[in-house]
Amino acid sequence: MTETVVTRFAPSPTGFLHIGGARTALFNWLFARHHGGKMLLRIEDTDRERSTNEAIAAIIDGLDWLGLQWDGETIYQFARASRHAEVAHELLAKGLAYKCYASAEELTEMRELARKEGRPPRYDGRWRDLGGTQAEQDAIAEGRKAVIRLKAPKEGETLIDDKVQGRVTFPNKDLDDLVLLRSDGTPTYMLAVVVDDHDMAVTHIIRGDDHLTNAARQKQIYEALGWNVPIMAHIPLIHGQDGAKLSKRHGALGVEQYRALGFLPDALRNYLVRLGWSQGDREFFSTEDMVGAFDLAQVGRSAARFDLVKLENMNGHYMRATPDAQLTQALIDTLPYLAGGEALQARLDADLRAKLEKAMPGLKERAKTLVELLEGARFLYAQRPLDMDAKAQEILAKGREHLPALIARLEKVENWTAEATEAAVRIYAEETAAKLGQVAQPLRAALTGRGVSPGIFDVLEVLGRDESLSRLRDQSVA
């Protein structure tokens, strides 16, 4: 490729950045980076009733969190409405578009007739070849407001040479004269997209295959204007595990919700890139690996299936591979978004942070998400007396009698390390002919309030001598 590759991500700010949109952004970003080009961001906010500032903020925040930094300033489509209108009038002046005065009632009649005859509902072109001067046409229209329609070709077919879908043809008889400019002078989506992509020098359009029919209509606008048509790649949509269109029940949440569920952005990027793109059986890719390997030739035509369990497993892999200090920081940074994160935030200081990092090797082995990591770390910042879960209560009911003697042994430990406390507990177990588990389990319950935790001797070391003994004393009597 000799020319500079320019892709664009163009979301509509009518809701959050959903998972399908995030994958589209990722594919555009990777393709541009792979070819040393640019990815631009265009907010398609022409739907003024449904577009919101909150949605725009959510989209930008989601892209930032995923690490998908676009190039240049963010472009807002609505701000370019006058440019779009200018192009529509240019086509009108050249005889490549025309004014249509069909009323809403007439358009409804056309649709109903088409349905009765088993045809797709299409505008019948009744104002296309009216002839006469504009003044004469206006007189016939009897004061009705006009839209401007493209004078689309009636014969032949429109071909899309798609980099994912292959050669796709559309009979022109099935593509009616689309509206370019509404009667109130505002541009339609079809026109605005073409003008913006041209003016932004976009070379490659990578988007969902639900836009494939739009591609044929937009190509007709490009050809009428004499502009080069960008290379197109329409990627299959994401489906649920059951093969149905992805919905909230499958996990079709906003990107911000995946952050709140405790996923790492690196893991989510890796999972998304594997939804529809592959390089053999390889599962794990660093960002650098993705950029180096990504191309459209490896994007499949069939719908990818979203599997939340697989995402969780991948996230767990990333957590275990993340250095302890880095994972501790990731947890702290995510606390404002995690349910229950405020409890740790309220008590977070240098000492607690050090404890978190020290406990991280054991914590991350048992967690697949930051939510699970937070829950596992709860014992570090829980206030005394600890709340006991059902399993911890059951364990203490059976093994509390060991605690007074264990406290006495542990009080004699001078060098408070995991190794030293383990030696003291093992000696006690041997002397009482108890199994180590029978002794360690009530220790775990008393120290953490949970039936499951990192290694109990690591817990003793991280909590420290005073806190550990205080918690054990709290639970040594029923």
MIKE-581287 format. One record per residue (C-alpha): residue in one letter; x, y, z. Coordinates in steps of 0.02 Angstrom, whole numbers, plus 50000, padded with zeros to 5 digits. Example, Ala and Ser with C-alpha at 12.3 -4.5 7.8 and 13.67 -1.06 7.14 Angstrom:
2
A506154977550390 S506844994750357 
// end
This chain:
478
M500005000050000 T500785016249943 E499485028850000 T499245032750184 V497915021350256 V496515030950342 T495125021850433 R493745029050539 F492645023750683 A490965032450668 P489785028350812 S488055035750835 P487945043651010 T486225036951052 G486855024951186 F488395017151263 L489875010051166 H489244992151148 I490354977151126 G490074976050938 G490544994250916 A492094991551021 R492644977250908 T492344988050753 A493405001850830 L494764989150871 F494804982050694 N494924999650621 W496295004350744 L497304988650714 F497174989850525 A497745007950527 R499175004450647 H499714989050550 H499904999550392 G500665014550479 G499095024850448 K497785034150547 M496135030150629 L494945044850643 L493445046750759 R491835053850692 I490315055850804 E488785053750694 D487625064950791 T486415070150654 D484965061850747 R484735076750862 E483285069350960 R484225053651012 S486025059651021 T486605064351196 N488155071751274 E488145057451399 A488265044851258 I489685054551176 A490625054751342 A490325035951364 I490995032151190 I492565042651214 D492855035751389 G492625017851325 L493885020351185 D495125028151306 W494935013751428 L495205000951290 G496775010151237 L496125014251063 Q496785031751037 W496175039850877 D497165052350773 G496755070750762 E495255079950829 T493565071550855 I492415075950710 Y490575079450742 Q489465075850593 F488075088050635 A489305102550632 R489605098750448 A487775099650394 S488045114850283 R489415105550188 H488255090750162 A486875102050097 E488105110549980 V488515093849898 A486675089449878 H486355105949788 E487885102849680 L487125086449622 L485465095149594 A486285108449486 K487145095149380 G485515085749349 L486135070949451 A484815073749585 Y483065080849582 K481745088549692 C480385076749749 Y478745083749815 A477905067249861 S476845069150016 A476905057650167 E475215050550115 E475865046549940 L477395037950010 T476285027450123 E475215022549973 M476785017249878 R477345006150022 E475634998150041 L475484994649855 A477214986849851 R476754975449996 K475154969949910 E476124965949752 G477494956949847 R478824969749804 P480074978249920 P479384995349971 R480225007849855 Y479935025749801 D479195024749625 G480145039549551 R478605049449502 W479515066249517 R481125060349435 D480795065049254 L479465078349273 G480325090349154 G480005109049138 T480835123049233 Q481035123149421 A479675136649430 E478485125549331 Q478855110749444 D478575121449599 A476895126749530 I476385108649503 A476925104649680 E475655117249747 G476745123649888 R477295106749954 K479065106050025 A480315096049926 V481655083649970 I483165081349858 R483365063649791 L484835055649702 K484475051249521 A485095033349542 P485415021749394 K483905011149349 E484764997849245 G486194986049281 E486904982749452 T488004990449585 L489534980149632 I490404980249800 D492104971849797 D492164968849984 K493764963550071 V492814951850188 Q491184947450100 G491944945949926 R491054951549768 V489284957249812 T488074963649680 F486454973349698 P485214975049554 N484924993649530 K483064990749508 D483024986349693 L483895002449745 D482725017249731 D483145035849722 L483695038949901 V483405055449990 L484965066250007 L484205081650087 R482605081950188 S481235094750163 D481875104750312 G483585106150228 T484475093650342 P485565080150262 T485195061650276 Y486385049050350 M486805041850178 L487395058350108 A488285064050266 V489305048050278 V489905049150098 V490375067550109 D491255065450276 D492235050050221 H492785059150063 D493275075150152 M494185065350288 A495165056050151 V494585039150218 T495385025050118 H494595009950205 I492855008150279 I492804993850405 R491094991450486 G489744978650524 D488944968850382 D487254976350428 H487894991250326 L488154981150167 T486574987450081 N487055005050134 A488715002350045 A487824999949878 R486805015849901 Q488315025649957 K489345019549809 Q488025026949694 I488255043849779 Y490155042549760 E489985038549575 A488755052749545 L490005064749624 G491485057449530 W492405053349691 N493495038149726 V492565024849824 P493495019149981 I493955000849999 M492594992350101 A492624978050225 H491004972750308 I491334961750459 P490044949250522 L489044953950675 I489314945750843 H488054932550897 G487724924251063 Q488224906351104 D486514900551042 G486824908150870 A485524921750893 K485894940250871 L486874946551020 S485784954251154 K485944959251336 R485554941451391 H487114935651298 G488224949051373 A487944963151250 L488374976551375 G489204993251361 V491094993851374 E490935003251539 Q489964988551609 Y491364976551567 R492514987851666 A491274987051810 L491264968051796 G493134968451826 F493874964651656 L495584971351608 P495654981651447 D497094971051380 A496064955151403 L494514962651324 R495524968651175 N496274951351154 Y494564943151166 L493764955251043 V495124953250912 R494794934450913 L492944937250877 G492994935550689 W494874936550659 S496114922550683 Q497904917450656 G497864898750666 D497424892150839 R498354905850931 E497324913351073 F498404926251161 F499094941851078 S499974956751151 T499464973351076 E501094973650978 D500734956050913 M498984961350858 V499634976550765 G500974966250680 A499814952150627 F498134960250591 D497474961050414 L495784959350333 A496224943150244 Q496044933650409 V494324940650451 G493004927150427 R491304928950344 S490284919650474 A489624927650633 A490734926450786 R489974919650947 F490184928951110 D490604917851258 L490674926551428 V491464911351511 K492874911451384 L493124930051413 E493234927051601 N494524913351575 M495554924551462 N495434938451590 G496044926651725 H497544922351617 Y497954940751597 M497774944051783 R498964929951828 A500214936351699 T500134954351761 P501524959451883 D500874961452061 A501204980052074 Q500364983251906 L498844972751950 T498704981452119 Q498664998052028 A497374991551904 L496254986352048 I496455003152135 D496095012551973 T494515002351945 L493805003952121 P492635018452075 Y491775006951949 L491694990852052 A490224986452163 G490894987152341 G492454996252286 E492065011152397 A492435000952554 L494234998152500 Q494395016052435 A493875022952604 R495245013552696 L496605014052564 D498265020752626 A500085016552597 D500055002352724 L498504994252649 R499184996252473 A500774987352526 K499734973252600 L498724971752440 E500284970252336 K501054957752455 A499474947052451 M499274948352262 P500164931952214 G498904921852313 L497414932952270 K497604932652082 E497784913752074 R495974912252131 A495184926452033 K494614928451853 T494024946551869 L494444961751972 V492764959452059 E493324942352118 L495024949652163 L494174963052267 E493114950052355 G494644939452388 A495574954352461 R494134959252574 F494964951352725 L496384963952711 Y495284979052745 A493794971452835 Q493424979453002 R493344969453162 P492364959953213 L492324951753042 D490704946852958 M490724928152934 D490004919952779 A489004903852799 K490494892752761 A491604901652889 Q490244900053021 E490114881452985 I491994879052998 L492114888553163 A490664878753236 K491694862953211 G493454869153246 R493394884353361 E494114874253506 H495814874553419 L495944893553423 P496474896853606 A497924884753595 L498424891253423 I498414909153489 A499574903953628 R500774895753505 L500734910353383 E501034923153521 K502734915053545 V503234917253362 E504534931053358 N504934932253172 W503184933953098 T503354925852927 A502314913152833 E503654900052865 A503754903453053 T501874903453081 E501684887652976 A502994878853082 A502084883453243 V500404877453175 R501144861153110 I501944857353279 Y500264860253363 A499394848553238 E500684834953266 E500564836253455 T498674835153454 A498614821753316 A497514833153214 K497594834553026 L498324850952964 G496694855052875 Q495704853153036 V496804866453113 A497084877852963 Q495244879152916 P494654887453078 L496184898853065 R495624903952891 A493834906952945 A494344917353096 L495624927653000 T494634931052841 G492794927952879 R492754916752726 G492884898252689 V494084901552545 S495624912752543 P497424913452487 G498624901852579 I498264904052764 F500074906552813 D500254919952680 V498694927952756 L499504927952928 E501074936252859 V500144949552760 L498964954152902 G500414955353024 R500584949453203 D499454961653294 E497984961053173 S498084942153155 L498074938953342 S496684951553371 R495574943153243 L495924925953316 R495484932153491 D493834939253424 Q493324921853367 S494124911153503 V492524910953604 A490794907253537 
// end
